[in-house]
Amino acid sequence: MSLKIFKPITPGRRHSTGLDFSVITKRVPEKGLSSILPKKSGRNATGKITTRHQGARQKRMYREIDWKRDKSGVSAVVSAIEYDPNRTANLALLTYADGEKRYILAPDGLKTGQRISNGESAPLTMGNTLPISAIPVGTAIHNLEIVPGKGGQMVRSAGAAAIIMGFEEHHALVKLPSGEIRRFLPGCRATIGQLSNPDWKNINLGLAGRKRRMGIRPTVRGTAQNPRSHSHGGGEGRSGEGMHPKTPWGKPARGKRTRKKTKHSNYLIVKRRK
């Protein structure tokens, strides 16, 4: 999807941009694969705010996505490309030869009518899911598993793609979008291609109301608060932070590495992210 520029009929519209949705072929989600997403507004079961700056979003339908892609040996046809309000990438609705329908993350350039398949013997074409051991070096992939058979957990945002760098004795080396090079088991599955909607990162919301309809409430600077509410608060006049940047709970906010040195998966990281 390319960017759409609005006519500046109001000050808020002057700099706002959006997506043109020209690749979207279906507006209403599939009935058997969607349900109403309940609003939490950042509250837990007792009503206490545990995640700040959330609330007042519009009603959404949650689309159930096939993360595992475990329907091997049965080909599918792309029936539609749909917009998903719960994520940045678009969705593709697959209709399998046995009549079952499933949602997947749509790779960039996928069109209706294309055939898709899963499994070790699937061809090396965009949208097909294979084990990493069956994908050549240098291929762009997404929806990558961490544990074989658990389903894709990494590289799922709009325009993202990881690159297979090579193979060791018991692992495959994959370069993630962050720049980190990490070891994965050869049995982990991944989908070929870059994810759709790469222009999403260039959107300028322009209006505060668009942010509110997305469910994002305003954020107040720590220096503008009182010292009981934030560690940067207090002071006479417009004072600065006066200390190293912290969260409201006193944890370092910028620059400090927070990954545990004793984490069991540290041996899987070959090169840290930038």
Accessible surface in RSA format (square Angstrom, percent):
REM  Atomic radii and reference values for relative SASA: ProtOr
REM  Chains: A
REM  Algorithm: Lee & Richards
REM  Probe-radius: 1.40
REM  Slices: 20
REM RES _ NUM      All-atoms   Total-Side   Main-Chain    Non-polar    All polar
REM                ABS   REL    ABS   REL    ABS   REL    ABS   REL    ABS   REL
RES MET A   1    22.58  11.7   0.00   0.0  22.58  53.8   3.57   3.0  19.02  25.2
RES SER A   2    59.22  50.0  55.75  74.4   3.47   8.0  41.84  89.1  17.38  24.3
RES LEU A   3    64.09  35.7  39.98  28.6  24.11  60.6  39.98  28.1  24.11  64.9
RES LYS A   4    86.17  42.0  81.85  50.2   4.32  10.3  45.30  40.8  40.87  43.5
RES ILE A   5   140.34  79.9 113.45  84.5  26.89  64.8 113.45  81.7  26.89  73.0
RES PHE A   6    48.42  24.2  41.47  25.7   6.95  18.1  45.05  27.3   3.36   9.6
RES LYS A   7   159.39  77.8 143.96  88.3  15.43  36.7  91.74  82.6  67.65  72.1
RES PRO A   8    62.33  45.4  48.74  44.4  13.59  49.4  48.88  40.4  13.45  83.6
RES ILE A   9   135.24  77.0 100.71  75.0  34.53  83.2 107.79  77.6  27.45  74.5
RES THR A  10    63.51  45.2  59.86  60.7   3.65   8.7  59.81  80.3   3.70   5.6
RES PRO A  11   122.33  89.2 108.27  98.7  14.06  51.1 110.80  91.5  11.53  71.7
RES GLY A  12    20.30  25.0   0.00   N/A  20.30  25.0  13.63  37.4   6.68  14.9
RES ARG A  13    72.68  30.5  72.68  37.0   0.00   0.0   7.64  10.4  65.04  39.4
RES ARG A  14   132.06  55.4 116.96  59.6  15.10  35.9  31.93  43.6 100.13  60.7
RES HIS A  15   126.43  69.1 116.19  80.8  10.24  26.2  82.68  85.2  43.74  50.9
RES SER A  16     0.68   0.6   0.00   0.0   0.68   1.6   0.00   0.0   0.68   1.0
RES THR A  17    21.56  15.3  21.56  21.9   0.00   0.0  21.53  28.9   0.03   0.0
RES GLY A  18     5.11   6.3   0.00   N/A   5.11   6.3   5.11  14.0   0.00   0.0
RES LEU A  19    12.85   7.2   8.22   5.9   4.63  11.6   8.22   5.8   4.63  12.5
RES ASP A  20    50.75  35.6  30.97  30.8  19.78  46.8  17.79  41.9  32.96  32.9
RES PHE A  21    60.62  30.3  56.26  34.8   4.36  11.3  56.26  34.1   4.36  12.5
RES SER A  22    85.31  72.1  48.35  64.5  36.97  85.2  45.52  96.9  39.79  55.7
RES VAL A  23    66.61  43.8  57.94  52.5   8.67  20.9  64.30  55.9   2.31   6.3
RES ILE A  24    15.70   8.9   0.86   0.6  14.84  35.8   0.86   0.6  14.84  40.3
RES THR A  25    82.31  58.5  43.60  44.2  38.71  92.2  52.09  70.0  30.22  45.7
RES LYS A  26    60.17  29.4  54.19  33.2   5.98  14.2  55.42  49.9   4.75   5.1
RES ARG A  27   174.13  73.1 146.85  74.9  27.28  64.9  69.32  94.7 104.81  63.5
RES VAL A  28   109.72  72.2 107.60  97.4   2.12   5.1 108.61  94.4   1.11   3.0
RES PRO A  29    23.36  17.0  16.51  15.1   6.85  24.9  16.51  13.6   6.85  42.6
RES GLU A  30    35.84  20.6  34.30  25.9   1.54   3.7   6.41  12.4  29.43  24.0
RES LYS A  31   190.37  92.9 173.85 106.7  16.52  39.3 119.73 107.8  70.64  75.2
RES GLY A  32    72.00  88.8   0.00   N/A  72.00  88.8  40.28 110.5  31.72  71.0
RES LEU A  33    31.12  17.3  29.52  21.1   1.60   4.0  31.12  21.9   0.00   0.0
RES SER A  34    23.19  19.6   2.95   3.9  20.25  46.6   2.49   5.3  20.70  29.0
RES SER A  35    63.87  54.0  58.89  78.6   4.98  11.5  43.41  92.4  20.46  28.7
RES ILE A  36   104.98  59.7  88.55  66.0  16.43  39.6  88.55  63.8  16.43  44.6
RES LEU A  37    54.48  30.3  51.61  36.9   2.87   7.2  51.90  36.4   2.58   7.0
RES PRO A  38    83.08  60.5  71.97  65.6  11.10  40.4  79.18  65.4   3.90  24.2
RES LYS A  39   112.24  54.8  82.12  50.4  30.12  71.7  49.09  44.2  63.15  67.3
RES LYS A  40   142.15  69.3 128.98  79.1  13.17  31.4  79.90  71.9  62.25  66.3
RES SER A  41    36.03  30.4  27.99  37.4   8.04  18.5  14.44  30.8  21.58  30.2
RES GLY A  42     5.63   6.9   0.00   N/A   5.63   6.9   5.63  15.4   0.00   0.0
RES ARG A  43    96.67  40.6  84.75  43.2  11.92  28.4  21.36  29.2  75.31  45.6
RES ASN A  44    64.73  44.6  45.05  43.5  19.67  47.4  31.14  74.9  33.59  32.5
RES ALA A  45   114.80 105.6  65.58 101.2  49.22 112.0  77.85 109.6  36.95  97.9
RES THR A  46   117.99  83.9  80.03  81.1  37.96  90.5  82.96 111.4  35.03  53.0
RES GLY A  47    48.41  59.7   0.00   N/A  48.41  59.7  28.76  78.9  19.64  44.0
RES LYS A  48   146.71  71.6 138.98  85.3   7.74  18.4  89.22  80.3  57.49  61.2
RES ILE A  49    80.82  46.0  61.38  45.7  19.44  46.9  61.38  44.2  19.44  52.8
RES THR A  50    88.81  63.2  51.93  52.6  36.88  87.9  46.22  62.1  42.58  64.4
RES THR A  51    66.56  47.3  62.37  63.2   4.18  10.0  38.00  51.0  28.56  43.2
RES ARG A  52    96.59  40.6  83.48  42.6  13.11  31.2  40.53  55.4  56.06  34.0
RES HIS A  53    52.42  28.7  45.51  31.6   6.91  17.7  24.02  24.8  28.40  33.0
RES GLN A  54    76.18  42.6  73.16  53.5   3.02   7.2  17.33  36.9  58.85  44.6
RES GLY A  55     8.21  10.1   0.00   N/A   8.21  10.1   6.35  17.4   1.86   4.2
RES ALA A  56    70.01  64.4  37.51  57.9  32.50  73.9  51.15  72.0  18.87  50.0
RES ARG A  57    32.17  13.5  28.39  14.5   3.79   9.0  11.01  15.0  21.17  12.8
RES GLN A  58   108.69  60.8 102.65  75.0   6.04  14.4  36.50  77.7  72.20  54.8
RES LYS A  59   149.13  72.8 121.42  74.5  27.71  66.0  73.59  66.2  75.54  80.5
RES ARG A  60    51.70  21.7  47.82  24.4   3.89   9.3   8.63  11.8  43.07  26.1
RES MET A  61    61.37  31.8  59.79  39.6   1.58   3.8  53.59  45.6   7.78  10.3
RES TYR A  62    75.01  35.0  74.57  42.4   0.44   1.2  50.52  38.0  24.49  30.2
RES ARG A  63    15.35   6.4  15.15   7.7   0.20   0.5   0.00   0.0  15.35   9.3
RES GLU A  64   108.02  62.0 105.66  79.9   2.36   5.6  28.92  55.9  79.10  64.6
RES ILE A  65    12.36   7.0   0.69   0.5  11.67  28.1   1.19   0.9  11.17  30.3
RES ASP A  66    19.82  13.9  10.32  10.3   9.50  22.5  10.19  24.0   9.63   9.6
RES TRP A  67    52.55  21.1  47.20  22.8   5.35  12.6  34.69  18.5  17.86  29.0
RES LYS A  68   102.81  50.2 100.10  61.4   2.71   6.5  45.35  40.8  57.46  61.2
RES ARG A  69     3.44   1.4   3.44   1.8   0.00   0.0   0.80   1.1   2.63   1.6
RES ASP A  70    84.34  59.1  65.14  64.8  19.20  45.4  27.86  65.6  56.48  56.3
RES LYS A  71    35.19  17.2  29.12  17.9   6.07  14.5  14.12  12.7  21.07  22.4
RES SER A  72    54.95  46.4  33.44  44.6  21.51  49.5  31.24  66.5  23.71  33.2
RES GLY A  73    79.09  97.5   0.00   N/A  79.09  97.5  44.51 122.1  34.58  77.4
RES VAL A  74    41.60  27.4  38.70  35.0   2.90   7.0  41.35  35.9   0.25   0.7
RES SER A  75    43.88  37.1  38.40  51.3   5.48  12.6  22.30  47.5  21.59  30.2
RES ALA A  76     0.47   0.4   0.09   0.1   0.38   0.9   0.47   0.7   0.00   0.0
RES VAL A  77    46.44  30.6  46.44  42.0   0.00   0.0  46.44  40.4   0.00   0.0
RES VAL A  78     2.03   1.3   0.00   0.0   2.03   4.9   0.00   0.0   2.03   5.5
RES SER A  79    52.69  44.5  24.50  32.7  28.19  64.9  24.69  52.6  28.00  39.2
RES ALA A  80     5.21   4.8   5.21   8.0   0.00   0.0   5.21   7.3   0.00   0.0
RES ILE A  81     8.82   5.0   8.82   6.6   0.00   0.0   8.82   6.4   0.00   0.0
RES GLU A  82     1.77   1.0   1.77   1.3   0.00   0.0   0.99   1.9   0.78   0.6
RES TYR A  83    94.62  44.2  91.10  51.8   3.52   9.2  54.78  41.2  39.84  49.1
RES ASP A  84     0.92   0.6   0.17   0.2   0.75   1.8   0.00   0.0   0.92   0.9
RES PRO A  85    38.30  27.9  24.07  21.9  14.23  51.7  24.59  20.3  13.71  85.2
RES ASN A  86    39.42  27.2   9.29   9.0  30.13  72.6  11.90  28.6  27.52  26.6
RES ARG A  87    54.93  23.1  34.72  17.7  20.21  48.1  20.72  28.3  34.21  20.7
RES THR A  88    34.29  24.4  27.46  27.8   6.83  16.3  27.10  36.4   7.20  10.9
RES ALA A  89     1.04   1.0   0.00   0.0   1.04   2.4   0.00   0.0   1.04   2.8
RES ASN A  90     2.00   1.4   2.00   1.9   0.00   0.0   0.00   0.0   2.00   1.9
RES LEU A  91     0.00   0.0   0.00   0.0   0.00   0.0   0.00   0.0   0.00   0.0
RES ALA A  92     0.00   0.0   0.00   0.0   0.00   0.0   0.00   0.0   0.00   0.0
RES LEU A  93     2.68   1.5   2.68   1.9   0.00   0.0   2.68   1.9   0.00   0.0
RES LEU A  94     0.03   0.0   0.03   0.0   0.00   0.0   0.03   0.0   0.00   0.0
RES THR A  95    38.43  27.3  35.35  35.8   3.08   7.3  33.98  45.6   4.46   6.7
RES TYR A  96     6.08   2.8   1.10   0.6   4.99  13.0   0.84   0.6   5.24   6.5
RES ALA A  97    85.19  78.3  40.62  62.7  44.57 101.4  54.34  76.5  30.85  81.7
RES ASP A  98    92.17  64.6  50.83  50.6  41.34  97.7  46.12 108.5  46.05  45.9
RES GLY A  99    50.84  62.7   0.00   N/A  50.84  62.7  31.14  85.5  19.70  44.1
RES GLU A 100    69.04  39.6  59.13  44.7   9.91  23.6  35.93  69.5  33.11  27.0
RES LYS A 101    80.49  39.3  71.77  44.0   8.72  20.8  33.43  30.1  47.06  50.1
RES ARG A 102    49.14  20.6  49.14  25.0   0.00   0.0  11.95  16.3  37.18  22.5
RES TYR A 103     0.79   0.4   0.00   0.0   0.79   2.1   0.00   0.0   0.79   1.0
RES ILE A 104     2.34   1.3   2.02   1.5   0.32   0.8   2.34   1.7   0.00   0.0
RES LEU A 105     6.48   3.6   2.38   1.7   4.10  10.3   2.38   1.7   4.10  11.0
RES ALA A 106     1.47   1.4   1.47   2.3   0.00   0.0   1.47   2.1   0.00   0.0
RES PRO A 107     2.02   1.5   0.00   0.0   2.02   7.3   0.00   0.0   2.02  12.6
RES ASP A 108    59.53  41.7  48.62  48.4  10.91  25.8   3.84   9.0  55.68  55.5
RES GLY A 109    47.90  59.1   0.00   N/A  47.90  59.1  34.56  94.8  13.34  29.9
RES LEU A 110    13.37   7.4   0.14   0.1  13.22  33.2   0.14   0.1  13.22  35.6
RES LYS A 111   144.59  70.5 142.10  87.2   2.49   5.9  87.19  78.5  57.40  61.1
RES THR A 112    62.92  44.7  42.62  43.2  20.30  48.4  13.15  17.7  49.77  75.2
RES GLY A 113    52.81  65.1   0.00   N/A  52.81  65.1  30.16  82.8  22.65  50.7
RES GLN A 114    61.76  34.5  55.94  40.9   5.82  13.8  31.71  67.5  30.05  22.8
RES ARG A 115   156.07  65.5 134.85  68.7  21.22  50.5  61.09  83.5  94.98  57.6
RES ILE A 116     2.64   1.5   1.03   0.8   1.61   3.9   2.39   1.7   0.25   0.7
RES SER A 117    24.33  20.6  23.76  31.7   0.57   1.3  20.07  42.7   4.25   6.0
RES ASN A 118     5.25   3.6   0.33   0.3   4.92  11.8   0.00   0.0   5.25   5.1
RES GLY A 119     4.96   6.1   0.00   N/A   4.96   6.1   4.96  13.6   0.00   0.0
RES GLU A 120   125.86  72.3 108.79  82.3  17.07  40.6  31.93  61.8  93.93  76.7
RES SER A 121   114.40  96.7  79.63 106.3  34.77  80.1  55.34 117.8  59.06  82.7
RES ALA A 122    10.74   9.9   0.00   0.0  10.74  24.4   4.33   6.1   6.41  17.0
RES PRO A 123    77.89  56.8  67.17  61.2  10.72  39.0  77.89  64.3   0.00   0.0
RES LEU A 124    91.73  51.1  62.99  45.1  28.74  72.3  62.99  44.2  28.74  77.3
RES THR A 125    71.78  51.1  66.79  67.7   4.99  11.9  66.53  89.4   5.25   7.9
RES MET A 126    57.74  29.9  48.37  32.0   9.37  22.3  36.31  30.9  21.43  28.4
RES GLY A 127     0.00   0.0   0.00   N/A   0.00   0.0   0.00   0.0   0.00   0.0
RES ASN A 128     1.88   1.3   1.88   1.8   0.00   0.0   0.00   0.0   1.88   1.8
RES THR A 129     3.32   2.4   3.32   3.4   0.00   0.0   3.32   4.5   0.00   0.0
RES LEU A 130     2.42   1.3   2.42   1.7   0.00   0.0   2.42   1.7   0.00   0.0
RES PRO A 131    16.83  12.3  16.83  15.3   0.00   0.0  16.83  13.9   0.00   0.0
RES ILE A 132     0.00   0.0   0.00   0.0   0.00   0.0   0.00   0.0   0.00   0.0
RES SER A 133    64.56  54.6  36.80  49.1  27.75  63.9  25.03  53.3  39.53  55.4
RES ALA A 134    33.70  31.0  11.55  17.8  22.15  50.4  22.87  32.2  10.84  28.7
RES ILE A 135     2.63   1.5   0.00   0.0   2.63   6.3   0.78   0.6   1.85   5.0
RES PRO A 136    65.71  47.9  54.45  49.6  11.26  40.9  65.22  53.8   0.48   3.0
RES VAL A 137    87.46  57.6  62.60  56.7  24.86  59.9  62.60  54.4  24.86  67.4
RES GLY A 138    48.27  59.5   0.00   N/A  48.27  59.5  24.48  67.2  23.78  53.3
RES THR A 139    29.02  20.6  22.74  23.1   6.28  15.0  21.19  28.5   7.83  11.8
RES ALA A 140    31.59  29.0  27.13  41.9   4.46  10.2  27.13  38.2   4.46  11.8
RES ILE A 141     0.00   0.0   0.00   0.0   0.00   0.0   0.00   0.0   0.00   0.0
RES HIS A 142     1.34   0.7   1.34   0.9   0.00   0.0   0.02   0.0   1.32   1.5
RES ASN A 143    10.99   7.6   8.43   8.1   2.56   6.2   0.75   1.8  10.24   9.9
RES LEU A 144     0.00   0.0   0.00   0.0   0.00   0.0   0.00   0.0   0.00   0.0
RES GLU A 145     2.63   1.5   2.63   2.0   0.00   0.0   1.74   3.4   0.89   0.7
RES ILE A 146    62.34  35.5  52.23  38.9  10.11  24.4  52.23  37.6  10.11  27.4
RES VAL A 147    77.27  50.8  76.70  69.4   0.57   1.4  77.27  67.1   0.00   0.0
RES PRO A 148    57.77  42.1  38.36  35.0  19.41  70.6  38.77  32.0  19.00 118.1
RES GLY A 149    51.60  63.6   0.00   N/A  51.60  63.6  36.26  99.5  15.35  34.4
RES LYS A 150   122.07  59.6 101.33  62.2  20.73  49.4  64.00  57.6  58.07  61.9
RES GLY A 151     1.41   1.7   0.00   N/A   1.41   1.7   1.39   3.8   0.03   0.1
RES GLY A 152     2.30   2.8   0.00   N/A   2.30   2.8   0.03   0.1   2.27   5.1
RES GLN A 153    75.65  42.3  52.87  38.6  22.78  54.2  19.60  41.7  56.05  42.5
RES MET A 154    45.42  23.5  40.54  26.8   4.88  11.6  45.42  38.6   0.00   0.0
RES VAL A 155    15.98  10.5   1.16   1.0  14.83  35.7   6.56   5.7   9.43  25.6
RES ARG A 156    83.79  35.2  74.10  37.8   9.69  23.1  11.93  16.3  71.87  43.6
RES SER A 157    64.19  54.2  59.91  80.0   4.28   9.9  40.47  86.2  23.72  33.2
RES ALA A 158    19.31  17.8   0.38   0.6  18.93  43.1   0.38   0.5  18.93  50.1
RES GLY A 159    18.40  22.7   0.00   N/A  18.40  22.7   4.75  13.0  13.65  30.6
RES ALA A 160    13.18  12.1   6.46  10.0   6.72  15.3  13.18  18.6   0.00   0.0
RES ALA A 161    27.37  25.2  12.93  19.9  14.44  32.8  12.93  18.2  14.44  38.3
RES ALA A 162     0.05   0.0   0.00   0.0   0.05   0.1   0.05   0.1   0.00   0.0
RES ILE A 163    61.84  35.2  61.84  46.1   0.00   0.0  61.84  44.5   0.00   0.0
RES ILE A 164     0.60   0.3   0.00   0.0   0.60   1.4   0.00   0.0   0.60   1.6
RES MET A 165    87.50  45.3  64.32  42.6  23.17  55.2  59.04  50.2  28.45  37.7
RES GLY A 166    14.07  17.3   0.00   N/A  14.07  17.3  14.07  38.6   0.00   0.0
RES PHE A 167    90.85  45.5  55.26  34.2  35.59  92.6  55.26  33.5  35.59 101.9
RES GLU A 168    75.16  43.2  50.58  38.3  24.58  58.5  34.61  66.9  40.55  33.1
RES GLU A 169   155.30  89.2 115.49  87.4  39.81  94.8  51.86 100.3 103.45  84.5
RES HIS A 170   120.39  65.8 112.96  78.5   7.43  19.0  81.17  83.7  39.22  45.6
RES HIS A 171    31.36  17.1  30.39  21.1   0.97   2.5  21.41  22.1   9.95  11.6
RES ALA A 172     0.00   0.0   0.00   0.0   0.00   0.0   0.00   0.0   0.00   0.0
RES LEU A 173    34.74  19.3  34.74  24.9   0.00   0.0  34.74  24.4   0.00   0.0
RES VAL A 174     0.00   0.0   0.00   0.0   0.00   0.0   0.00   0.0   0.00   0.0
RES LYS A 175    76.93  37.5  75.60  46.4   1.33   3.2  22.59  20.3  54.35  57.9
RES LEU A 176    11.92   6.6   9.15   6.5   2.77   7.0   9.15   6.4   2.77   7.5
RES PRO A 177    78.97  57.6  39.60  36.1  39.37 143.1  49.63  41.0  29.34 182.4
RES SER A 178    52.54  44.4  33.16  44.3  19.38  44.6  40.85  87.0  11.70  16.4
RES GLY A 179     3.96   4.9   0.00   N/A   3.96   4.9   2.25   6.2   1.71   3.8
RES GLU A 180    21.74  12.5  21.74  16.4   0.00   0.0   0.97   1.9  20.77  17.0
RES ILE A 181    27.05  15.4  27.05  20.2   0.00   0.0  27.05  19.5   0.00   0.0
RES ARG A 182    25.95  10.9  25.95  13.2   0.00   0.0   0.44   0.6  25.51  15.5
RES ARG A 183    60.07  25.2  58.72  29.9   1.34   3.2   4.49   6.1  55.58  33.7
RES PHE A 184     6.25   3.1   2.50   1.5   3.75   9.8   6.25   3.8   0.00   0.0
RES LEU A 185    81.53  45.4  79.80  57.1   1.73   4.4  79.80  56.0   1.73   4.7
RES PRO A 186    45.50  33.2  45.44  41.4   0.06   0.2  45.50  37.6   0.00   0.0
RES GLY A 187    40.80  50.3   0.00   N/A  40.80  50.3  27.94  76.7  12.87  28.8
RES CYS A 188     0.00   0.0   0.00   0.0   0.00   0.0   0.00   0.0   0.00   0.0
RES ARG A 189    50.23  21.1  50.03  25.5   0.20   0.5   9.11  12.5  41.12  24.9
RES ALA A 190     0.14   0.1   0.00   0.0   0.14   0.3   0.14   0.2   0.00   0.0
RES THR A 191     1.11   0.8   1.11   1.1   0.00   0.0   0.48   0.6   0.63   0.9
RES ILE A 192    15.03   8.6  15.03  11.2   0.00   0.0  15.03  10.8   0.00   0.0
RES GLY A 193    11.85  14.6   0.00   N/A  11.85  14.6  11.85  32.5   0.00   0.0
RES GLN A 194    72.43  40.5  66.86  48.9   5.56  13.2  13.44  28.6  58.98  44.7
RES LEU A 195     0.00   0.0   0.00   0.0   0.00   0.0   0.00   0.0   0.00   0.0
RES SER A 196     9.07   7.7   9.07  12.1   0.00   0.0   9.07  19.3   0.00   0.0
RES ASN A 197     3.13   2.2   2.36   2.3   0.77   1.9   0.00   0.0   3.13   3.0
RES PRO A 198    44.03  32.1  38.98  35.5   5.04  18.3  39.41  32.5   4.62  28.7
RES ASP A 199    43.58  30.5  43.58  43.4   0.00   0.0   0.62   1.5  42.96  42.8
RES TRP A 200   117.92  47.3 113.96  55.2   3.96   9.3  92.64  49.4  25.28  41.0
RES LYS A 201   164.22  80.1 132.64  81.4  31.58  75.2  79.35  71.4  84.87  90.4
RES ASN A 202    78.72  54.3  58.09  56.1  20.63  49.7  18.07  43.5  60.65  58.6
RES ILE A 203    42.43  24.1  18.60  13.9  23.83  57.4  18.60  13.4  23.83  64.7
RES ASN A 204    70.58  48.7  66.38  64.1   4.20  10.1  19.92  47.9  50.66  49.0
RES LEU A 205    40.60  22.6  37.85  27.1   2.75   6.9  37.85  26.6   2.75   7.4
RES GLY A 206    39.06  48.2   0.00   N/A  39.06  48.2  13.11  36.0  25.95  58.1
RES LEU A 207    56.55  31.5  50.42  36.1   6.14  15.4  53.72  37.7   2.83   7.6
RES ALA A 208    85.05  78.2  66.76 103.0  18.29  41.6  74.52 104.9  10.53  27.9
RES GLY A 209    30.41  37.5   0.00   N/A  30.41  37.5  24.49  67.2   5.92  13.3
RES ARG A 210    47.11  19.8  45.22  23.1   1.89   4.5  14.08  19.2  33.03  20.0
RES LYS A 211    86.80  42.3  86.80  53.3   0.00   0.0  44.07  39.7  42.74  45.5
RES ARG A 212    92.98  39.0  92.87  47.3   0.12   0.3  35.60  48.7  57.38  34.8
RES ARG A 213   115.39  48.4 109.08  55.6   6.31  15.0  37.77  51.6  77.62  47.0
RES MET A 214    84.62  43.8  74.27  49.2  10.35  24.7  70.47  59.9  14.15  18.7
RES GLY A 215     8.11  10.0   0.00   N/A   8.11  10.0   3.17   8.7   4.94  11.1
RES ILE A 216    63.68  36.2  63.16  47.1   0.52   1.3  63.16  45.5   0.52   1.4
RES ARG A 217    96.77  40.6  94.95  48.4   1.82   4.3   8.44  11.5  88.32  53.5
RES PRO A 218    87.82  64.0  66.32  60.5  21.50  78.2  78.72  65.0   9.11  56.6
RES THR A 219    95.94  68.2  65.70  66.6  30.24  72.1  49.63  66.7  46.31  70.0
RES VAL A 220    90.58  59.6  77.76  70.4  12.82  30.9  81.11  70.5   9.47  25.7
RES ARG A 221   152.32  64.0 142.31  72.5  10.01  23.8  77.98 106.6  74.35  45.1
RES GLY A 222    11.70  14.4   0.00   N/A  11.70  14.4   0.18   0.5  11.52  25.8
RES THR A 223    37.35  26.6  21.47  21.8  15.88  37.8  15.07  20.2  22.27  33.7
RES ALA A 224    60.51  55.6  19.74  30.5  40.76  92.7  30.33  42.7  30.18  79.9
RES GLN A 225    38.71  21.6  26.91  19.7  11.81  28.1  19.74  42.0  18.98  14.4
RES ASN A 226    84.02  57.9  76.74  74.2   7.28  17.5  32.46  78.1  51.57  49.8
RES PRO A 227    90.56  66.0  71.42  65.1  19.15  69.6  71.98  59.4  18.58 115.5
RES ARG A 228   236.41  99.3 195.84  99.8  40.57  96.6  78.04 106.7 158.37  96.0
RES SER A 229    61.31  51.8  39.16  52.3  22.14  51.0  23.15  49.3  38.15  53.4
RES HIS A 230    17.68   9.7  14.80  10.3   2.87   7.3   5.77   5.9  11.91  13.9
RES SER A 231    35.46  30.0  16.69  22.3  18.78  43.3  27.41  58.4   8.05  11.3
RES HIS A 232    16.10   8.8  12.66   8.8   3.44   8.8   7.10   7.3   9.00  10.5
RES GLY A 233    15.50  19.1   0.00   N/A  15.50  19.1   0.00   0.0  15.50  34.7
RES GLY A 234    26.44  32.6   0.00   N/A  26.44  32.6  19.16  52.6   7.28  16.3
RES GLY A 235    63.83  78.7   0.00   N/A  63.83  78.7  28.54  78.3  35.29  79.0
RES GLU A 236   173.53  99.6 149.82 113.3  23.70  56.4  69.13 133.7 104.40  85.2
RES GLY A 237    69.40  85.6   0.00   N/A  69.40  85.6  41.99 115.2  27.40  61.4
RES ARG A 238   233.84  98.2 190.77  97.2  43.08 102.6  90.83 124.1 143.01  86.7
RES SER A 239    45.97  38.8  28.83  38.5  17.14  39.5  35.00  74.5  10.97  15.4
RES GLY A 240    54.23  66.9   0.00   N/A  54.23  66.9  35.67  97.9  18.55  41.6
RES GLU A 241    56.71  32.6  47.75  36.1   8.97  21.3  16.83  32.6  39.88  32.6
RES GLY A 242    81.56 100.6   0.00   N/A  81.56 100.6  43.81 120.2  37.74  84.5
RES MET A 243    90.49  46.9  62.57  41.4  27.92  66.5  70.12  59.6  20.37  27.0
RES HIS A 244   152.77  83.5 150.20 104.4   2.57   6.6 101.09 104.2  51.68  60.1
RES PRO A 245    29.42  21.4  27.46  25.0   1.96   7.1  27.46  22.7   1.96  12.2
RES LYS A 246    62.68  30.6  57.43  35.2   5.25  12.5  43.94  39.6  18.74  20.0
RES THR A 247    38.21  27.2  34.50  35.0   3.71   8.8  37.77  50.7   0.44   0.7
RES PRO A 248    34.43  25.1  13.62  12.4  20.81  75.6  13.62  11.2  20.81 129.3
RES TRP A 249   176.40  70.8 147.29  71.3  29.11  68.3 126.85  67.6  49.55  80.4
RES GLY A 250    37.10  45.7   0.00   N/A  37.10  45.7  18.79  51.6  18.30  41.0
RES LYS A 251   139.54  68.1 139.52  85.6   0.02   0.0  82.22  74.0  57.32  61.1
RES PRO A 252    63.41  46.2  48.93  44.6  14.48  52.6  50.17  41.4  13.24  82.3
RES ALA A 253    49.39  45.4  17.20  26.5  32.19  73.2  21.16  29.8  28.24  74.8
RES ARG A 254   163.78  68.8 140.20  71.5  23.59  56.2  70.52  96.4  93.26  56.5
RES GLY A 255    82.62 101.9   0.00   N/A  82.62 101.9  43.99 120.7  38.63  86.5
RES LYS A 256   136.79  66.7 111.83  68.6  24.97  59.4  70.27  63.3  66.52  70.9
RES ARG A 257   168.53  70.8 147.18  75.0  21.36  50.8  55.25  75.5 113.29  68.7
RES THR A 258   112.09  79.7  81.55  82.7  30.55  72.8  54.32  73.0  57.77  87.3
RES ARG A 259    73.23  30.7  48.27  24.6  24.96  59.4  31.79  43.5  41.44  25.1
RES LYS A 260   150.87  73.6 141.43  86.8   9.45  22.5  91.71  82.5  59.17  63.0
RES LYS A 261   197.70  96.5 167.03 102.5  30.68  73.0 115.00 103.5  82.70  88.1
RES THR A 262   127.49  90.7  97.73  99.1  29.76  70.9  82.55 110.9  44.94  67.9
RES LYS A 263    94.18  45.9  82.13  50.4  12.05  28.7  39.53  35.6  54.65  58.2
RES HIS A 264   156.31  85.4 133.97  93.1  22.34  57.1 106.29 109.5  50.02  58.2
RES SER A 265    11.24   9.5  11.08  14.8   0.16   0.4   7.50  16.0   3.74   5.2
RES ASN A 266    46.96  32.4  37.97  36.7   8.99  21.7  27.81  66.9  19.15  18.5
RES TYR A 267   138.20  64.5 122.46  69.7  15.75  41.0  99.94  75.1  38.26  47.2
RES LEU A 268    27.33  15.2  27.33  19.5   0.00   0.0  27.33  19.2   0.00   0.0
RES ILE A 269    29.99  17.1  13.11   9.8  16.88  40.7  13.11   9.4  16.88  45.8
RES VAL A 270    69.34  45.6  37.75  34.2  31.59  76.1  41.44  36.0  27.90  75.7
RES LYS A 271   118.63  57.9 112.95  69.3   5.68  13.5  68.71  61.8  49.91  53.2
RES ARG A 272    92.39  38.8  82.53  42.1   9.86  23.5  43.17  59.0  49.22  29.8
RES ARG A 273   147.34  61.9 135.17  68.9  12.17  29.0  22.72  31.0 124.62  75.5
RES LYS A 274   202.44  98.8 143.56  88.1  58.88 140.2 124.21 111.8  78.23  83.3
END  Absolute sums over single chains surface
CHAIN  1 A    16431.6      12560.6       3871.0       9285.9       7145.6
END  Absolute sums over all chains
TOTAL         16431.6      12560.6       3871.0       9285.9       7145.6
